[in-house]
Amino acid sequence: MRDILNSYTAKELRKHISTFNKSLGTVKGYSKLKKTQLIDLMIKKENVNKFKSLSLIHISEPTRLGM
């Protein structure tokens, strides 16, 4: 999961968190975090299931890895 999240920019990660907040719940305190801190927040035990869909999106986007 960490490898997948590392392939996104900090701006993209914030956008995913924002989208999640609008639809399912609240993850607070992310707007000022750096990329590594965003990833740590997203893989915390209480949040990891909220962002599992990113791994599915990532698999369907082979160009993200330059393939």
C-alpha positions in Angstrom: 0.0 0.0 0.0 2.8 2.4 0.9 4.4 1.9 -2.5 1.2 2.6 -4.3 0.6 5.8 -2.3 4.2 6.9 -2.9 3.5 6.9 -6.6 1.0 9.8 -6.1 1.9 13.4 -5.5 1.0 15.1 -2.2 -1.6 17.1 -4.1 -3.2 13.9 -5.4 -3.2 12.3 -2.0 -4.9 15.4 -0.5 -7.5 15.2 -3.2 -8.3 11.6 -2.4 -8.6 12.4 1.3 -10.9 15.3 0.4 -13.1 13.1 -1.8 -13.3 10.5 0.9 -14.3 13.2 3.4 -17.2 14.3 1.2 -18.6 10.9 0.7 -17.9 8.6 3.7 -16.4 10.3 6.7 -13.9 12.6 8.2 -10.1 12.4 8.2 -8.9 15.6 9.9 -5.6 17.5 10.0 -4.3 16.6 6.6 -4.2 19.9 4.6 -0.8 21.0 5.9 1.0 17.6 6.0 3.9 16.7 3.8 3.7 13.6 1.5 5.3 11.2 3.9 3.0 12.4 6.7 -0.1 12.0 4.4 0.9 8.4 3.6 1.4 7.6 7.3 -2.0 9.0 8.0 -3.6 7.0 5.2 -2.1 3.7 6.3 -2.9 4.1 10.0 -5.0 1.1 11.2 -8.2 3.2 11.5 -7.8 4.7 8.0 -6.3 2.0 5.8 -9.6 0.4 4.8 -10.9 3.8 3.7 -8.2 4.1 1.1 -7.9 0.5 -0.2 -9.8 1.6 -3.3 -6.6 3.5 -4.4 -4.8 0.3 -4.9 -7.5 -0.9 -7.3 -7.5 2.5 -9.1 -3.7 2.3 -9.3 -3.7 -1.2 -10.8 -6.1 0.0 -13.6 -3.7 2.9 -14.4 -0.6 1.2 -15.9 0.6 4.5 -17.4 1.2 5.9 -13.9 4.2 3.6 -13.6 5.4 4.3 -17.1 4.3 1.0 -18.6 
